[in-house]
Protein backbone atom coordinates (compact mmCIF):
# COMPACT_ATOMS: atom_id res chain seq x y z
CA UNK A 1 0.00 0.00 0.00
CA UNK A 2 1.42 3.36 -1.05
CA UNK A 3 1.64 6.02 1.61
CA UNK A 4 3.48 9.29 1.21
CA UNK A 5 5.37 10.87 4.06
CA UNK A 6 6.57 14.39 3.41
CA UNK A 7 10.24 15.12 4.05
CA UNK A 8 11.00 16.61 7.43
CA UNK A 9 12.37 20.14 7.75
CA UNK A 10 16.11 20.39 8.28
CA UNK A 11 15.59 21.55 11.84
CA UNK A 12 14.72 17.91 12.57
CA UNK A 13 16.96 16.01 10.18
CA UNK A 14 20.08 18.02 11.12
CA UNK A 15 19.47 18.02 14.87
CA UNK A 16 21.79 16.00 17.08
CA UNK A 17 20.43 13.14 19.19
CA UNK A 18 20.94 15.25 22.31
CA UNK A 19 19.03 18.20 20.89
CA UNK A 20 16.18 15.97 19.74
CA UNK A 21 15.97 14.40 23.18
CA UNK A 22 15.71 17.83 24.82
CA UNK A 23 13.02 18.95 22.38
CA UNK A 24 10.99 15.74 22.73
CA UNK A 25 11.13 16.03 26.51
CA UNK A 26 10.02 19.66 26.35
CA UNK A 27 7.13 18.89 24.00
CA UNK A 28 5.92 15.99 26.12
CA UNK A 29 6.09 18.16 29.22
CA UNK A 30 4.11 20.93 27.50
CA UNK A 31 1.41 18.49 26.37
CA UNK A 32 1.21 16.64 29.67
CA UNK A 33 -1.67 14.18 29.98
CA UNK A 34 -3.08 15.38 26.65
CA UNK A 35 -0.63 13.09 24.82
CA UNK A 36 -0.06 9.37 25.26
CA UNK A 37 2.91 7.85 23.45
CA UNK A 38 2.73 4.15 22.62
CA UNK A 39 5.84 2.13 21.75
CA UNK A 40 5.67 -1.25 20.05
CA UNK A 41 8.22 -3.80 21.26
CA UNK A 42 10.10 -3.65 17.94
CA UNK A 43 10.83 0.08 18.12
CA UNK A 44 14.38 1.36 18.26
CA UNK A 45 15.62 2.54 21.67
CA UNK A 46 15.76 6.22 20.72
CA UNK A 47 11.98 6.06 20.33
CA UNK A 48 11.09 3.54 23.02
CA UNK A 49 12.65 5.70 25.74
CA UNK A 50 9.76 8.16 25.28
CA UNK A 51 6.96 5.60 25.31
CA UNK A 52 4.39 5.90 28.08
CA UNK A 53 3.50 2.26 27.44
CA UNK A 54 5.18 -0.69 25.74
CA UNK A 55 3.44 -3.66 24.23
CA UNK A 56 2.27 -5.52 21.16
CA UNK A 57 -0.16 -3.94 18.73
CA UNK A 58 -3.49 -4.94 20.27
CA UNK A 59 -2.42 -4.42 23.87
CA UNK A 60 -1.30 -0.89 23.04
CA UNK A 61 -4.62 -0.11 21.36
CA UNK A 62 -6.47 -1.30 24.45
CA UNK A 63 -4.26 0.87 26.64
CA UNK A 64 -5.06 3.84 24.41
CA UNK A 65 -8.77 3.14 24.88
CA UNK A 66 -8.20 3.17 28.63
CA UNK A 67 -6.74 6.70 28.43
CA UNK A 68 -9.81 8.82 27.55
CA UNK A 69 -8.13 11.92 29.02
CA UNK A 70 -5.50 11.84 26.27
CA UNK A 71 -6.43 14.04 23.31
CA UNK A 72 -3.61 12.62 21.19
CA UNK A 73 -2.43 9.04 20.84
CA UNK A 74 1.02 8.97 19.23
CA UNK A 75 1.47 5.39 18.05
CA UNK A 76 5.10 4.47 17.48
CA UNK A 77 4.40 1.37 15.44
CA UNK A 78 3.02 0.79 11.96
CA UNK A 79 -0.09 1.80 10.03
CA UNK A 80 -2.44 -1.06 10.90
CA UNK A 81 -1.69 -0.57 14.60
CA UNK A 82 -2.64 3.10 14.45
CA UNK A 83 -5.85 2.10 12.64
CA UNK A 84 -6.74 -0.31 15.44
CA UNK A 85 -6.15 2.42 17.98
CA UNK A 86 -8.44 4.77 16.06
CA UNK A 87 -11.13 2.07 15.92
CA UNK A 88 -11.01 1.51 19.68
CA UNK A 89 -10.50 5.04 21.02
CA UNK A 90 -13.10 7.76 21.46
CA UNK A 91 -14.31 10.15 18.75
CA UNK A 92 -12.66 13.04 20.59
CA UNK A 93 -9.24 11.39 20.50
CA UNK A 94 -6.85 11.69 17.56
CA UNK A 95 -4.35 9.00 16.62
CA UNK A 96 -1.05 10.04 15.06
CA UNK A 97 1.55 7.89 13.27
CA UNK A 98 4.94 9.64 13.27
CA UNK A 99 5.89 8.38 9.79
CA UNK A 100 3.19 7.48 7.26
CA UNK A 101 5.63 5.18 5.49
CA UNK A 102 5.72 2.91 8.54
CA UNK A 103 3.61 0.13 7.13
CA UNK A 104 3.71 -3.64 7.50
CA UNK A 105 4.83 -5.84 4.61
CA UNK A 106 2.77 -8.74 5.93
CA UNK A 107 -0.40 -6.67 6.28
CA UNK A 108 0.05 -5.30 2.78
CA UNK A 109 0.18 -8.83 1.30
CA UNK A 110 -3.57 -9.15 1.86
CA UNK A 111 -5.57 -6.18 0.58
CA UNK A 112 -9.35 -5.87 0.68
CA UNK A 113 -9.77 -6.24 -3.10
CA UNK A 114 -7.81 -9.51 -3.19
CA UNK A 115 -9.66 -10.93 -0.20
CA UNK A 116 -13.05 -10.05 -1.68
CA UNK A 117 -12.03 -11.69 -4.96
CA UNK A 118 -11.02 -14.84 -3.08
CA UNK A 119 -14.35 -14.84 -1.25
CA UNK A 120 -16.23 -14.59 -4.55
CA UNK A 121 -14.34 -17.61 -5.89
CA UNK A 122 -15.16 -19.57 -2.75
CA UNK A 123 -18.82 -18.59 -2.99
CA UNK A 124 -18.92 -20.12 -6.45
CA UNK A 125 -17.09 -23.29 -5.46
CA UNK A 126 -18.02 -24.37 -1.93
CA UNK A 127 -20.84 -23.83 0.53
CA UNK A 128 -19.74 -20.40 1.73
CA UNK A 129 -21.79 -20.75 4.92
CA UNK A 130 -19.23 -23.33 6.07
CA UNK A 131 -16.25 -20.96 5.58
CA UNK A 132 -15.16 -18.72 8.46
CA UNK A 133 -12.79 -15.85 7.63
CA UNK A 134 -10.13 -15.16 10.27
CA UNK A 135 -7.73 -12.24 10.04
CA UNK A 136 -4.61 -11.82 12.08
CA UNK A 137 -4.37 -8.58 14.02
CA UNK A 138 -1.58 -7.61 11.61
CA UNK A 139 -4.03 -6.50 8.94
CA UNK A 140 -5.79 -3.37 7.78
CA UNK A 141 -9.00 -2.09 9.32
CA UNK A 142 -10.71 -2.94 6.02
CA UNK A 143 -9.88 -6.63 6.47
CA UNK A 144 -11.00 -6.59 10.09
CA UNK A 145 -14.27 -5.11 8.87
CA UNK A 146 -14.51 -7.81 6.18
CA UNK A 147 -14.38 -10.65 8.71
CA UNK A 148 -16.80 -8.75 10.92
CA UNK A 149 -19.35 -8.59 8.09
CA UNK A 150 -18.89 -12.25 7.17
CA UNK A 151 -19.19 -13.84 10.59
CA UNK A 152 -15.49 -14.19 11.30
CA UNK A 153 -13.13 -12.78 13.90
CA UNK A 154 -9.73 -11.23 14.46
CA UNK A 155 -6.99 -13.16 16.24
CA UNK A 156 -3.64 -12.38 17.79
CA UNK A 157 -0.61 -14.64 17.98
CA UNK A 158 -1.60 -15.29 21.59
CA UNK A 159 -5.21 -16.32 21.05
CA UNK A 160 -5.09 -17.76 17.50
CA UNK A 161 -5.80 -21.27 18.76
CA UNK A 162 -8.82 -20.21 20.79
CA UNK A 163 -10.22 -18.29 17.82
CA UNK A 164 -9.69 -21.19 15.41
CA UNK A 165 -11.27 -23.62 17.86
CA UNK A 166 -14.26 -21.25 18.01
CA UNK A 167 -14.41 -21.19 14.21
CA UNK A 168 -14.79 -24.98 14.06
CA UNK A 169 -17.04 -25.36 17.11
CA UNK A 170 -20.72 -25.94 16.40
CA UNK A 171 -23.16 -23.07 16.70
CA UNK A 172 -25.04 -25.04 19.37
CA UNK A 173 -21.86 -24.90 21.45
CA UNK A 174 -21.31 -21.20 20.85
CA UNK A 175 -18.95 -21.51 17.91
CA UNK A 176 -19.11 -20.33 14.32
CA UNK A 177 -20.01 -23.77 12.99
CA UNK A 178 -17.37 -23.67 10.27
CA UNK A 179 -15.90 -26.54 8.30
CA UNK A 180 -13.17 -24.42 6.71
CA UNK A 181 -11.28 -21.25 7.56
CA UNK A 182 -9.84 -18.64 5.26
CA UNK A 183 -6.89 -17.37 7.32
CA UNK A 184 -4.99 -14.23 6.37
CA UNK A 185 -2.57 -12.57 5.98
CA UNK A 186 0.10 -14.78 7.63
CA UNK A 187 0.20 -18.37 6.45
CA UNK A 188 2.72 -19.38 9.12
CA UNK A 189 0.65 -18.42 12.15
CA UNK A 190 -2.32 -20.24 10.66
CA UNK A 191 -0.28 -23.33 9.82
CA UNK A 192 1.54 -23.51 13.15
CA UNK A 193 -1.68 -23.06 15.09
CA UNK A 194 -3.46 -25.70 13.04
CA UNK A 195 -0.63 -28.17 13.54
CA UNK A 196 -0.69 -27.52 17.29
CA UNK A 197 -4.43 -28.29 17.23
CA UNK A 198 -3.75 -31.73 15.72
CA UNK A 199 -4.37 -31.01 12.06
CA UNK A 200 -1.78 -32.06 9.47
CA UNK A 201 -0.17 -30.37 6.50
CA UNK A 202 -2.56 -32.40 4.33
CA UNK A 203 -5.44 -30.43 5.83
CA UNK A 204 -3.97 -27.17 4.56
CA UNK A 205 -3.60 -25.38 1.25
CA UNK A 206 -1.99 -22.03 0.46
CA UNK A 207 -4.10 -19.46 -1.40
CA UNK A 208 -1.94 -17.42 -3.77
CA UNK A 209 -3.88 -14.23 -4.60
CA UNK A 210 -1.83 -13.71 -7.75
CA UNK A 211 -3.06 -16.92 -9.36
CA UNK A 212 -6.46 -17.91 -10.70
CA UNK A 213 -8.47 -19.69 -8.00
CA UNK A 214 -5.54 -19.03 -5.69
CA UNK A 215 -3.50 -21.55 -7.65
CA UNK A 216 -5.76 -24.35 -6.38
CA UNK A 217 -8.12 -26.83 -7.95
CA UNK A 218 -11.81 -27.18 -7.20
CA UNK A 219 -10.97 -30.41 -5.36
CA UNK A 220 -8.43 -28.55 -3.24
CA UNK A 221 -10.96 -25.89 -2.26
CA UNK A 222 -13.63 -28.44 -1.41
CA UNK A 223 -11.35 -30.87 0.40
CA UNK A 224 -9.16 -28.64 2.53
CA UNK A 225 -9.83 -27.38 6.06
CA UNK A 226 -7.34 -24.51 6.22
CA UNK A 227 -7.00 -22.03 3.36
CA UNK A 228 -3.89 -20.11 4.29
CA UNK A 229 -3.17 -16.82 2.56
CA UNK A 230 0.24 -16.62 0.88
CA UNK A 231 1.59 -14.00 3.27
CA UNK A 232 4.44 -13.80 5.72
CA UNK A 233 6.49 -11.53 7.98
CA UNK A 234 9.68 -10.39 6.26
CA UNK A 235 11.59 -10.68 9.54
CA UNK A 236 10.29 -13.96 10.92
CA UNK A 237 10.53 -15.85 7.64
CA UNK A 238 14.30 -15.30 7.71
CA UNK A 239 14.79 -17.76 10.57
CA UNK A 240 15.69 -21.20 9.28
CA UNK A 241 16.33 -24.66 10.78
CA UNK A 242 20.06 -24.24 10.18
CA UNK A 243 20.02 -21.19 12.50
CA UNK A 244 18.60 -23.38 15.26
CA UNK A 245 21.16 -26.10 14.53
CA UNK A 246 24.05 -23.61 14.67
CA UNK A 247 22.81 -22.19 17.98
CA UNK A 248 22.48 -25.64 19.54
CA UNK A 249 25.95 -26.62 18.33
CA UNK A 250 27.43 -23.57 20.06
CA UNK A 251 25.13 -23.68 23.11
CA UNK A 252 24.13 -27.32 23.80
CA UNK A 253 22.27 -26.30 26.95
CA UNK A 254 20.71 -23.26 25.35
CA UNK A 255 17.01 -22.52 25.01
CA UNK A 256 15.37 -21.70 21.67
CA UNK A 257 12.28 -19.48 21.70
CA UNK A 258 10.63 -18.35 18.46
CA UNK A 259 7.59 -16.44 17.28
CA UNK A 260 4.77 -18.41 15.58
CA UNK A 261 5.18 -16.23 12.47
CA UNK A 262 8.30 -18.33 11.79
CA UNK A 263 8.00 -21.26 9.38
CA UNK A 264 6.73 -24.55 10.79
CA UNK A 265 10.07 -26.33 10.33
CA UNK A 266 11.64 -23.74 12.65
CA UNK A 267 8.84 -23.87 15.21
CA UNK A 268 9.07 -27.66 15.34
CA UNK A 269 12.73 -27.39 16.41
CA UNK A 270 12.20 -24.70 19.03
CA UNK A 271 11.83 -25.36 22.74
CA UNK A 272 9.11 -22.76 23.06
CA UNK A 273 6.88 -20.94 20.55
CA UNK A 274 4.80 -17.90 21.35
CA UNK A 275 3.85 -14.29 20.85
CA UNK A 276 6.05 -11.31 21.55
CA UNK A 277 4.73 -11.08 25.11
CA UNK A 278 5.24 -14.84 25.49
CA UNK A 279 8.87 -14.47 24.41
CA UNK A 280 9.41 -11.68 26.95
CA UNK A 281 7.97 -13.84 29.75
CA UNK A 282 9.98 -16.88 28.62
CA UNK A 283 13.20 -14.89 28.88
CA UNK A 284 12.23 -13.48 32.27
CA UNK A 285 11.33 -16.92 33.63
CA UNK A 286 14.40 -18.75 32.31
CA UNK A 287 16.98 -19.74 34.94
CA UNK A 288 19.80 -17.32 35.65
CA UNK A 289 22.82 -18.07 33.49
CA UNK A 290 20.72 -19.30 30.58
CA UNK A 291 21.67 -18.62 26.99
CA UNK A 292 18.55 -18.08 24.92
CA UNK A 293 18.37 -17.98 21.13
CA UNK A 294 15.37 -15.91 20.08
CA UNK A 295 13.62 -15.88 16.72
CA UNK A 296 12.06 -12.44 16.51
CA UNK A 297 12.88 -8.80 15.69
CA UNK A 298 16.37 -7.68 16.70
CA UNK A 299 15.45 -4.54 18.65
CA UNK A 300 13.42 -6.62 21.08
CA UNK A 301 16.17 -9.25 21.27
CA UNK A 302 18.80 -6.63 22.12
CA UNK A 303 16.50 -4.97 24.66
CA UNK A 304 15.86 -8.30 26.38
CA UNK A 305 19.61 -8.93 26.56
CA UNK A 306 20.18 -5.50 28.13
CA UNK A 307 17.32 -5.82 30.60
CA UNK A 308 18.19 -9.35 31.80
CA UNK A 309 21.90 -9.11 32.65
CA UNK A 310 21.85 -12.51 34.38
CA UNK A 311 21.19 -14.21 31.02
CA UNK A 312 22.59 -14.10 27.51
CA UNK A 313 20.00 -13.37 24.82
CA UNK A 314 21.02 -13.66 21.17
CA UNK A 315 19.28 -13.57 17.81
CA UNK A 316 19.08 -16.87 15.95
CA UNK A 317 19.70 -15.00 12.69
CA UNK A 318 23.40 -14.05 12.39
CA UNK A 319 22.60 -11.38 9.79
CA UNK A 320 20.29 -9.56 12.22
CA UNK A 321 17.47 -8.13 10.11
CA UNK A 322 15.34 -5.40 11.73
CA UNK A 323 11.74 -4.69 10.82
CA UNK A 324 12.49 -2.15 8.08
CA UNK A 325 9.05 -0.52 8.20
CA UNK A 326 8.90 -0.29 11.99
CA UNK A 327 12.43 1.11 11.82
CA UNK A 328 11.11 4.20 9.99
CA UNK A 329 9.88 5.67 13.25
CA UNK A 330 12.80 7.63 14.67
CA UNK A 331 13.53 10.53 17.01
CA UNK A 332 13.24 13.23 14.31
CA UNK A 333 9.74 12.08 13.30
CA UNK A 334 8.62 11.74 16.91
CA UNK A 335 9.92 15.22 17.70
CA UNK A 336 8.18 16.61 14.61
CA UNK A 337 4.73 15.30 15.50
CA UNK A 338 5.01 16.29 19.16
CA UNK A 339 6.16 19.84 18.45
CA UNK A 340 3.33 20.26 15.96
CA UNK A 341 0.87 19.08 18.58
CA UNK A 342 2.20 21.68 21.00
CA UNK A 343 1.25 24.37 18.47
CA UNK A 344 -2.18 22.81 17.91
CA UNK A 345 -1.37 21.25 14.54
CA UNK A 346 -2.19 17.56 14.11
CA UNK A 347 -0.02 15.93 11.45
CA UNK A 348 -0.22 12.34 10.19
CA UNK A 349 -3.60 11.67 11.77
CA UNK A 350 -4.91 8.16 11.09
CA UNK A 351 -8.68 8.02 10.58
CA UNK A 352 -10.81 4.94 9.89
CA UNK A 353 -14.20 5.72 8.35
CA UNK A 354 -17.17 4.95 10.60
CA UNK A 355 -18.62 2.05 8.59
CA UNK A 356 -15.27 0.27 8.47
CA UNK A 357 -14.66 1.04 12.13
CA UNK A 358 -18.06 -0.32 13.14
CA UNK A 359 -17.56 -3.69 11.45
CA UNK A 360 -13.93 -3.90 12.60
CA UNK A 361 -15.19 -3.46 16.17
CA UNK A 362 -17.64 -6.32 15.58
CA UNK A 363 -14.73 -8.59 14.63
CA UNK A 364 -12.63 -7.42 17.56
CA UNK A 365 -15.52 -7.84 19.98
CA UNK A 366 -16.03 -11.41 18.73
CA UNK A 367 -12.38 -12.10 19.47
CA UNK A 368 -12.70 -10.68 22.97
CA UNK A 369 -15.86 -12.71 23.60
CA UNK A 370 -14.05 -15.87 22.49
CA UNK A 371 -10.99 -15.29 24.61
C-alpha positions as CSV (number, residue, x, y, z in Angstrom):
1,X,0.0,0.0,0.0
2,X,1.4,3.4,-1.1
3,X,1.6,6.0,1.6
4,X,3.5,9.3,1.2
5,X,5.4,10.9,4.1
6,X,6.6,14.4,3.4
7,X,10.2,15.1,4.0
8,X,11.0,16.6,7.4
9,X,12.4,20.1,7.8
10,X,16.1,20.4,8.3
11,X,15.6,21.5,11.8
12,X,14.7,17.9,12.6
13,X,17.0,16.0,10.2
14,X,20.1,18.0,11.1
15,X,19.5,18.0,14.9
16,X,21.8,16.0,17.1
17,X,20.4,13.1,19.2
18,X,20.9,15.3,22.3
19,X,19.0,18.2,20.9
20,X,16.2,16.0,19.7
21,X,16.0,14.4,23.2
22,X,15.7,17.8,24.8
23,X,13.0,19.0,22.4
24,X,11.0,15.7,22.7
25,X,11.1,16.0,26.5
26,X,10.0,19.7,26.4
27,X,7.1,18.9,24.0
28,X,5.9,16.0,26.1
29,X,6.1,18.2,29.2
30,X,4.1,20.9,27.5
31,X,1.4,18.5,26.4
32,X,1.2,16.6,29.7
33,X,-1.7,14.2,30.0
34,X,-3.1,15.4,26.7
35,X,-0.6,13.1,24.8
36,X,-0.1,9.4,25.3
37,X,2.9,7.9,23.4
38,X,2.7,4.1,22.6
39,X,5.8,2.1,21.7
40,X,5.7,-1.2,20.1
41,X,8.2,-3.8,21.3
42,X,10.1,-3.6,17.9
43,X,10.8,0.1,18.1
44,X,14.4,1.4,18.3
45,X,15.6,2.5,21.7
46,X,15.8,6.2,20.7
47,X,12.0,6.1,20.3
48,X,11.1,3.5,23.0
49,X,12.6,5.7,25.7
50,X,9.8,8.2,25.3
51,X,7.0,5.6,25.3
52,X,4.4,5.9,28.1
53,X,3.5,2.3,27.4
54,X,5.2,-0.7,25.7
55,X,3.4,-3.7,24.2
56,X,2.3,-5.5,21.2
57,X,-0.2,-3.9,18.7
58,X,-3.5,-4.9,20.3
59,X,-2.4,-4.4,23.9
60,X,-1.3,-0.9,23.0
61,X,-4.6,-0.1,21.4
62,X,-6.5,-1.3,24.5
63,X,-4.3,0.9,26.6
64,X,-5.1,3.8,24.4
65,X,-8.8,3.1,24.9
66,X,-8.2,3.2,28.6
67,X,-6.7,6.7,28.4
68,X,-9.8,8.8,27.5
69,X,-8.1,11.9,29.0
70,X,-5.5,11.8,26.3
71,X,-6.4,14.0,23.3
72,X,-3.6,12.6,21.2
73,X,-2.4,9.0,20.8
74,X,1.0,9.0,19.2
75,X,1.5,5.4,18.1
76,X,5.1,4.5,17.5
77,X,4.4,1.4,15.4
78,X,3.0,0.8,12.0
79,X,-0.1,1.8,10.0
80,X,-2.4,-1.1,10.9
81,X,-1.7,-0.6,14.6
82,X,-2.6,3.1,14.5
83,X,-5.8,2.1,12.6
84,X,-6.7,-0.3,15.4
85,X,-6.1,2.4,18.0
86,X,-8.4,4.8,16.1
87,X,-11.1,2.1,15.9
88,X,-11.0,1.5,19.7
89,X,-10.5,5.0,21.0
90,X,-13.1,7.8,21.5
91,X,-14.3,10.1,18.7
92,X,-12.7,13.0,20.6
93,X,-9.2,11.4,20.5
94,X,-6.8,11.7,17.6
95,X,-4.4,9.0,16.6
96,X,-1.1,10.0,15.1
97,X,1.5,7.9,13.3
98,X,4.9,9.6,13.3
99,X,5.9,8.4,9.8
100,X,3.2,7.5,7.3
101,X,5.6,5.2,5.5
102,X,5.7,2.9,8.5
103,X,3.6,0.1,7.1
104,X,3.7,-3.6,7.5
105,X,4.8,-5.8,4.6
106,X,2.8,-8.7,5.9
107,X,-0.4,-6.7,6.3
108,X,0.1,-5.3,2.8
109,X,0.2,-8.8,1.3
110,X,-3.6,-9.1,1.9
111,X,-5.6,-6.2,0.6
112,X,-9.3,-5.9,0.7
113,X,-9.8,-6.2,-3.1
114,X,-7.8,-9.5,-3.2
115,X,-9.7,-10.9,-0.2
116,X,-13.1,-10.0,-1.7
117,X,-12.0,-11.7,-5.0
118,X,-11.0,-14.8,-3.1
119,X,-14.3,-14.8,-1.2
120,X,-16.2,-14.6,-4.5
121,X,-14.3,-17.6,-5.9
122,X,-15.2,-19.6,-2.8
123,X,-18.8,-18.6,-3.0
124,X,-18.9,-20.1,-6.5
125,X,-17.1,-23.3,-5.5
126,X,-18.0,-24.4,-1.9
127,X,-20.8,-23.8,0.5
128,X,-19.7,-20.4,1.7
129,X,-21.8,-20.8,4.9
130,X,-19.2,-23.3,6.1
131,X,-16.2,-21.0,5.6
132,X,-15.2,-18.7,8.5
133,X,-12.8,-15.9,7.6
134,X,-10.1,-15.2,10.3
135,X,-7.7,-12.2,10.0
136,X,-4.6,-11.8,12.1
137,X,-4.4,-8.6,14.0
138,X,-1.6,-7.6,11.6
139,X,-4.0,-6.5,8.9
140,X,-5.8,-3.4,7.8
141,X,-9.0,-2.1,9.3
142,X,-10.7,-2.9,6.0
143,X,-9.9,-6.6,6.5
144,X,-11.0,-6.6,10.1
145,X,-14.3,-5.1,8.9
146,X,-14.5,-7.8,6.2
147,X,-14.4,-10.6,8.7
148,X,-16.8,-8.7,10.9
149,X,-19.4,-8.6,8.1
150,X,-18.9,-12.3,7.2
151,X,-19.2,-13.8,10.6
152,X,-15.5,-14.2,11.3
153,X,-13.1,-12.8,13.9
154,X,-9.7,-11.2,14.5
155,X,-7.0,-13.2,16.2
156,X,-3.6,-12.4,17.8
157,X,-0.6,-14.6,18.0
158,X,-1.6,-15.3,21.6
159,X,-5.2,-16.3,21.0
160,X,-5.1,-17.8,17.5
161,X,-5.8,-21.3,18.8
162,X,-8.8,-20.2,20.8
163,X,-10.2,-18.3,17.8
164,X,-9.7,-21.2,15.4
165,X,-11.3,-23.6,17.9
166,X,-14.3,-21.3,18.0
167,X,-14.4,-21.2,14.2
168,X,-14.8,-25.0,14.1
169,X,-17.0,-25.4,17.1
170,X,-20.7,-25.9,16.4
171,X,-23.2,-23.1,16.7
172,X,-25.0,-25.0,19.4
173,X,-21.9,-24.9,21.4
174,X,-21.3,-21.2,20.9
175,X,-19.0,-21.5,17.9
176,X,-19.1,-20.3,14.3
177,X,-20.0,-23.8,13.0
178,X,-17.4,-23.7,10.3
179,X,-15.9,-26.5,8.3
180,X,-13.2,-24.4,6.7
181,X,-11.3,-21.3,7.6
182,X,-9.8,-18.6,5.3
183,X,-6.9,-17.4,7.3
184,X,-5.0,-14.2,6.4
185,X,-2.6,-12.6,6.0
186,X,0.1,-14.8,7.6
187,X,0.2,-18.4,6.5
188,X,2.7,-19.4,9.1
189,X,0.7,-18.4,12.2
190,X,-2.3,-20.2,10.7
191,X,-0.3,-23.3,9.8
192,X,1.5,-23.5,13.1
193,X,-1.7,-23.1,15.1
194,X,-3.5,-25.7,13.0
195,X,-0.6,-28.2,13.5
196,X,-0.7,-27.5,17.3
197,X,-4.4,-28.3,17.2
198,X,-3.7,-31.7,15.7
199,X,-4.4,-31.0,12.1
200,X,-1.8,-32.1,9.5
201,X,-0.2,-30.4,6.5
202,X,-2.6,-32.4,4.3
203,X,-5.4,-30.4,5.8
204,X,-4.0,-27.2,4.6
205,X,-3.6,-25.4,1.2
206,X,-2.0,-22.0,0.5
207,X,-4.1,-19.5,-1.4
208,X,-1.9,-17.4,-3.8
209,X,-3.9,-14.2,-4.6
210,X,-1.8,-13.7,-7.8
211,X,-3.1,-16.9,-9.4
212,X,-6.5,-17.9,-10.7
213,X,-8.5,-19.7,-8.0
214,X,-5.5,-19.0,-5.7
215,X,-3.5,-21.6,-7.7
216,X,-5.8,-24.4,-6.4
217,X,-8.1,-26.8,-7.9
218,X,-11.8,-27.2,-7.2
219,X,-11.0,-30.4,-5.4
220,X,-8.4,-28.5,-3.2
221,X,-11.0,-25.9,-2.3
222,X,-13.6,-28.4,-1.4
223,X,-11.4,-30.9,0.4
224,X,-9.2,-28.6,2.5
225,X,-9.8,-27.4,6.1
226,X,-7.3,-24.5,6.2
227,X,-7.0,-22.0,3.4
228,X,-3.9,-20.1,4.3
229,X,-3.2,-16.8,2.6
230,X,0.2,-16.6,0.9
231,X,1.6,-14.0,3.3
232,X,4.4,-13.8,5.7
233,X,6.5,-11.5,8.0
234,X,9.7,-10.4,6.3
235,X,11.6,-10.7,9.5
236,X,10.3,-14.0,10.9
237,X,10.5,-15.8,7.6
238,X,14.3,-15.3,7.7
239,X,14.8,-17.8,10.6
240,X,15.7,-21.2,9.3
241,X,16.3,-24.7,10.8
242,X,20.1,-24.2,10.2
243,X,20.0,-21.2,12.5
244,X,18.6,-23.4,15.3
245,X,21.2,-26.1,14.5
246,X,24.0,-23.6,14.7
247,X,22.8,-22.2,18.0
248,X,22.5,-25.6,19.5
249,X,25.9,-26.6,18.3
250,X,27.4,-23.6,20.1
251,X,25.1,-23.7,23.1
252,X,24.1,-27.3,23.8
253,X,22.3,-26.3,27.0
254,X,20.7,-23.3,25.4
255,X,17.0,-22.5,25.0
256,X,15.4,-21.7,21.7
257,X,12.3,-19.5,21.7
258,X,10.6,-18.4,18.5
259,X,7.6,-16.4,17.3
260,X,4.8,-18.4,15.6
261,X,5.2,-16.2,12.5
262,X,8.3,-18.3,11.8
263,X,8.0,-21.3,9.4
264,X,6.7,-24.5,10.8
265,X,10.1,-26.3,10.3
266,X,11.6,-23.7,12.7
267,X,8.8,-23.9,15.2
268,X,9.1,-27.7,15.3
269,X,12.7,-27.4,16.4
270,X,12.2,-24.7,19.0
271,X,11.8,-25.4,22.7
272,X,9.1,-22.8,23.1
273,X,6.9,-20.9,20.6
274,X,4.8,-17.9,21.4
275,X,3.8,-14.3,20.8
276,X,6.1,-11.3,21.6
277,X,4.7,-11.1,25.1
278,X,5.2,-14.8,25.5
279,X,8.9,-14.5,24.4
280,X,9.4,-11.7,26.9
281,X,8.0,-13.8,29.8
282,X,10.0,-16.9,28.6
283,X,13.2,-14.9,28.9
284,X,12.2,-13.5,32.3
285,X,11.3,-16.9,33.6
286,X,14.4,-18.7,32.3
287,X,17.0,-19.7,34.9
288,X,19.8,-17.3,35.7
289,X,22.8,-18.1,33.5
290,X,20.7,-19.3,30.6
291,X,21.7,-18.6,27.0
292,X,18.5,-18.1,24.9
293,X,18.4,-18.0,21.1
294,X,15.4,-15.9,20.1
295,X,13.6,-15.9,16.7
296,X,12.1,-12.4,16.5
297,X,12.9,-8.8,15.7
298,X,16.4,-7.7,16.7
299,X,15.4,-4.5,18.7
300,X,13.4,-6.6,21.1
301,X,16.2,-9.3,21.3
302,X,18.8,-6.6,22.1
303,X,16.5,-5.0,24.7
304,X,15.9,-8.3,26.4
305,X,19.6,-8.9,26.6
306,X,20.2,-5.5,28.1
307,X,17.3,-5.8,30.6
308,X,18.2,-9.3,31.8
309,X,21.9,-9.1,32.7
310,X,21.9,-12.5,34.4
311,X,21.2,-14.2,31.0
312,X,22.6,-14.1,27.5
313,X,20.0,-13.4,24.8
314,X,21.0,-13.7,21.2
315,X,19.3,-13.6,17.8
316,X,19.1,-16.9,15.9
317,X,19.7,-15.0,12.7
318,X,23.4,-14.1,12.4
319,X,22.6,-11.4,9.8
320,X,20.3,-9.6,12.2
321,X,17.5,-8.1,10.1
322,X,15.3,-5.4,11.7
323,X,11.7,-4.7,10.8
324,X,12.5,-2.1,8.1
325,X,9.1,-0.5,8.2
326,X,8.9,-0.3,12.0
327,X,12.4,1.1,11.8
328,X,11.1,4.2,10.0
329,X,9.9,5.7,13.3
330,X,12.8,7.6,14.7
331,X,13.5,10.5,17.0
332,X,13.2,13.2,14.3
333,X,9.7,12.1,13.3
334,X,8.6,11.7,16.9
335,X,9.9,15.2,17.7
336,X,8.2,16.6,14.6
337,X,4.7,15.3,15.5
338,X,5.0,16.3,19.2
339,X,6.2,19.8,18.5
340,X,3.3,20.3,16.0
341,X,0.9,19.1,18.6
342,X,2.2,21.7,21.0
343,X,1.2,24.4,18.5
344,X,-2.2,22.8,17.9
345,X,-1.4,21.2,14.5
346,X,-2.2,17.6,14.1
347,X,0.0,15.9,11.5
348,X,-0.2,12.3,10.2
349,X,-3.6,11.7,11.8
350,X,-4.9,8.2,11.1
351,X,-8.7,8.0,10.6
352,X,-10.8,4.9,9.9
353,X,-14.2,5.7,8.3
354,X,-17.2,5.0,10.6
355,X,-18.6,2.1,8.6
356,X,-15.3,0.3,8.5
357,X,-14.7,1.0,12.1
358,X,-18.1,-0.3,13.1
359,X,-17.6,-3.7,11.4
360,X,-13.9,-3.9,12.6
361,X,-15.2,-3.5,16.2
362,X,-17.6,-6.3,15.6
363,X,-14.7,-8.6,14.6
364,X,-12.6,-7.4,17.6
365,X,-15.5,-7.8,20.0
366,X,-16.0,-11.4,18.7
367,X,-12.4,-12.1,19.5
368,X,-12.7,-10.7,23.0
369,X,-15.9,-12.7,23.6
370,X,-14.1,-15.9,22.5
371,X,-11.0,-15.3,24.6
